[in-house]
């Protein structure tokens, strides 16, 4: 980069990539730093969910609705190439005891296209679904992408438009003077810019602490099962209504509910589990068995489908389940775009737009107040 950057983005995952593109499109010279390679963290373990169906009415849903459309605008902007598909979602339940129809009524009032369907309509949408499933809802707005491809393609666009990406750059300290960010010290040298964005995902709390601040973001582990390529027999993103409750749960113990979908390559992805166990490595095969059983309960034919692999990732968990978007509470010039947990892929472009608008002090599609880092400040009596 021939001139000093206007902004430095820490993190080359999907949040960092979309943030860098948004800032670049706003006319800023952007430098992206990542201690690993592009999309090597949480983004590499994502299913590519772009969902509105799993959101209750509120600030996160407003962000999700904007982000769903922003994904297709972004694809048009950079020329696609990351398997973006408006495949729609189907949420199912054995009965309405869990309140699926009550949820869809609230969602419709908040602007989601949520359609209650009869059992016959449900089986038309998904012919191979278990006949024990009789209650469902169809969400045409739900979509999917290949997240690692998306991050790579977006950062290629950033580079073409004058940005720079440095991988293998581990941020060791963020220095400040008089409460204003001044420079970043990494294993590849020092860098400075008036705007520094912490988009480090699960490690965002560590980045905040390196600046002398704090952010209560912790890892929440999850596993994904991947089948061998099979004939196309799952046509939407299909998940149990229990998934919505699990996403909103603050329980540290294991939460699991079936999320099943096909991909363009023919593989089938099966999730989703959540548990707060720190950065615990390895595969817990008891969780794998639970996920497999729950998937078979939805699609019985899966009992005859072989698994190809299992992988795990760590989602950046914030205590109130809302992302952190805004300027640090203690250090001016340090901004955060993190804590999206399992919704990071879906919320990425709108989060980037909201942060860019806030940094540049221009009007945006919604207020960022609900996502402000200052909400975690303790108030002394």
N, C-alpha and C positions, 0 to 999 in steps of 0.2 A: 504494500500500500504506500503510494508515493507521499501521502499526507497523513497526519495523525487522524485516527478515526473519530467520528462524531459520537459513536456509541460502540461499546463492547458488549457482546452477548456471551455469557458463560453457559455453555451447553449446546450440543449439536444434535439433540433429539428433536422430536416434532415440535415441541414448544419453542425451543431455541431457533429452529429453522423458520417457523412461521413468523416469529418475532423479528428475526433478521430480515426477512422479505418485506414485512410491513414497514419497518424503519427505512429500508432501502428504497421502497416505492414512494416513501414520503420525502426522499431527497437526501437522506443521511448516508454518510460513509460508515460502513459497519464492518467490524472485526468480530468473528466468531471463534471462541476458544473452547476446546473440549479436551479433557484429560485422556480420553480414549479415542475411538474413531467415530465417524458419523453414525448416529442412531445405535450406539453400542450399549446404551443403558436400558431404561424402561421401555423405550420405543421398540427395541428389538424383541420384546416379549409381549407385545400387544396384538390383539386380534384385528385391530383396525376399525373398531366400533365408532360409528357416527350416529349417536342415538338421541332422540328426543323422548322416546317411549318410556325410559326409566327415570324420568324427572318429575318430581312433584312441582306444582305451581310455585314460583318464586324466582329469585334472582338467577339461580343456575339454569333454570328452564329458559329464561329470557336470553341468556348467553348461548344456550344450546340451539335455540331456534335461529338466532342470527348466524351461528357458526355453521349450521347445516347448509344454509345457502352460500355462506362464504367459502365453503370447500369447493363448490362448483364454480364460483367466480375465480378462485385461486387456480383451479385446474385450467380454466380458459386462459388465464393470464400467462401461465408458464408452459402450456401445451400438453397437459396431462402426463400420462406415462406411469401412473401409480395405481392402476386398477380401481379407480373410483367408480362405484356402482350404486345407483339408487334402488337397492334391492327390496327395501321395505322390511318391516319387522312384524312378527307374529308372537304375541304373548298369550300363554295358555294356562289353564287351571283345570283341575278335575271337577271343581264346582266353584260357585261364586262366594264361598265362605270366606275367601281371602279378600274380598272386596274389589275384584278387578273392575267390575262395571262402575263402582263408585269412583275408582281412580280415573277411568276414562272420561266420566262426566266432568270431573274437575279439570282434567287436561284439556278437554274440548273448550271449556270456558276460558282457558288460558291461552288458546290459540293453536293447540296441537290438532292435527287431523287424526283423531282416534276413533276407529270404527268398531263397535261391538258386532260380532259375527255369530251366527248360529253354528251348531255343530256341523251341519251339512256344508255351510260356507267355509268353515274352518278346514274341513277335509278336502274341499276343492282347492284351497290355498296350499295345503300340505297333504297330499294323498297318502303318504306313508306314515303319517302321525298315528299314534296309538288311538284306538277307538274308545279307550277309557277317558280320553281328554274330550270334554264336552263344552267347555267355556273358553272363549278366546276373544282377542281384539287384534285388529290389523292396523298397522302404522305405516302408511305409504312413505312418510318422510325419512324413516330410518335408512341409513346408507352404510357403506363399508369402503375401506381402501386398504392398500398394502402399506403399512406405516413406514417400514424401512425404506421402501422405494420412494415414498412421499417425501421423507426427510432429505434423501439424497437428491431428488429432482429439484426440490425447493432450494437447497443450498447451491446446486449448480446454477440456478437462476440468479441467486444472490451474487455469486462469483462473476457471472456474465455481466451483471449490472454494476460492477465495480467493488464489490465486497471482497473480503478475504477470510479464509477459514484456515485455522491452525489446529491440527489434531495433535494428541500427545502432549498437550500443554496443561499441566496440573496447576491450578490456582492455589498457591500456598498462603497468600495473605492479600487482603484488600486494605490498602493504606488510606488514611484520611487525615486532613488537616482542618482543625477547628470545626469538626463535624461534617466536613464535605469530602466526598471521595476524591482521592488524588491519583492513585496508581494501583495496578495489580502486579504482584510478584508471582512469577511462575517458574517452573524448571526450564523454560525456554526464554527467560528474560522478563523484563518489566514492560508493562504497557499502560497507557493512560488515555482517558477520554472523560469528558464531562458527564457522560451517561454510561452507567454500567448496569446491565440487566442480569439478574440471577435467574437463569432458566435451567438449573442443574437438577431438576426432578427430585428424586429421592434424596439426593445429597444437598438440596437447597439449604437445609438447616446448617450444614457444615460450612457452606459458603457464607451464610449470614454471620456465623460465629467468627469466621476468619476476618470479618470486617469489624468485629467488636459489637455486633448486634445479636439478635436471636430470632429464630423462626421455628415454631413447634411442628416441624414436618418430620414424619417418621416413616419407615418402610412398612408396607403391608403386602405380604407374600401371596402370590397366586400361581396356580398351575394351569397349563393348557395342554390338552391331548390332541394329537394330529394323526388322522387315519392315513392309510395308503390311498392312492387315487381310486375313486369309485365312480360308477355311473351317477348321473345327476338325479338325486332323489330328495334333496332338501333345497327348497326354492327361495327361502327367506332366512333372515336371522330369527331363530325360534328360541324362546326362553320361557322358563317358568315364572309365574307372577311372583314367586318367592324372591326372585333376583332383586326386585325393587327394594324390598325390605332389607336384604343383605347389604346392598350398596349403602343404605342409610344407617346401618348398624354401626355403633361404636364399640361393639364387643371385640375384645382381643382374641377370643377363641375362634376356632374354625367356623366359617360361614360358607356354605356351598349350595349352589342351585344350578340346574342345567341351563346352559347356553350352547346351542348347536347351530352350526351354519356350514354351508358348502363354500368352496372357493373356486376361482376360475381355473385353477390347475386340477381340480377334481378331488382334492383332499377335503376332509371334514374336520373342522375345529370344534373342540369341546372344552368348555369351561363351566362355571367359573368358581374359583375358591378364593377366600380372603382370610388371612390370619396375621396377627401382629406377633412375629417371632424374631424381630430384628432382621439382620442380614444373614439368616441361617441358610447355609448352603445345602446342596443335595436334593434328592427327590424323595418325598414322603409317599410311599406307595399305598398307604392307607387312604390318603386323599385321592390318589389316582383311581383307586377302586370305587370310591364314593362317586366321583364324577362320572366314571364309566357307567355305573349302575343307574344314576339319575338320567343320563343321556338315553340309555336303553329304554327306560320307562317312557320317554317321549317318542322315540323311534325304535321299535323292537327290532327292525332289520339290522341295527348296529351290533347286535350280539354276534353276528357273523362277519363283521368287518374287522380287519386286523389293524392294530395301531402301528404307526410308523415311528413315532417318537413322542416324548413328553418333555416339555421345557417349563421353566419357572422364571418369574420375574418379580420385581419389587415395585409396587405402586407408591407414589408419594402421598402419604395420608396426612391430612390436616384434621384437628380435633372436631371441627364443626362441619366437615365434609364439603367445604367450599374452597375453591382455589384462592390463592393469594396473588392479587394483581394490584400493584401500586408502589409508591415510594416507601423506602424503609422508614421506620418510625424514629430512628436515631441518626442515620447517616444520609445526608442529602446527596443526591446524585446516584445513590444505589437504589435500584428498582427491582421488584420481584415479579416473576411470572412463573408460579410453581404451585404445587399442592393440589393438582387436579385429580389425584388418585387414579381410578380406572377410566376416567372420562377425558384424559388428556388428548387423545387423538381427536375425539369429536369436538372438543372445545377449543382446540388450538388456534385456528385462524381468527375467531372472534375475540379470544383472549389477547392475541397479538394486536388486533385492531384497537381494542379498548385501551390497552397499555400505550400504544403509539399515540392515540388521541389524547390521553392523559398527560404524557410526557410533553407533547407539543401544545398543550393547553387549548385544544380545540374541541368543539362539541362532538359527541359520539352517540351511538345508537341506544345507550343506556348509561346509567350512573355506575361508577366503579366503587361506590361507597361500601357495598356489602362485601367486597373482596379486599378491602384495605388492610394492610399489615397491622395497622394500629389497633385493630379489634382484639389483638392478643395481648395488648399492654395490660398489666395488672394495675388495678386502681387501689391505692392504699387508703385506708379509712382514717 
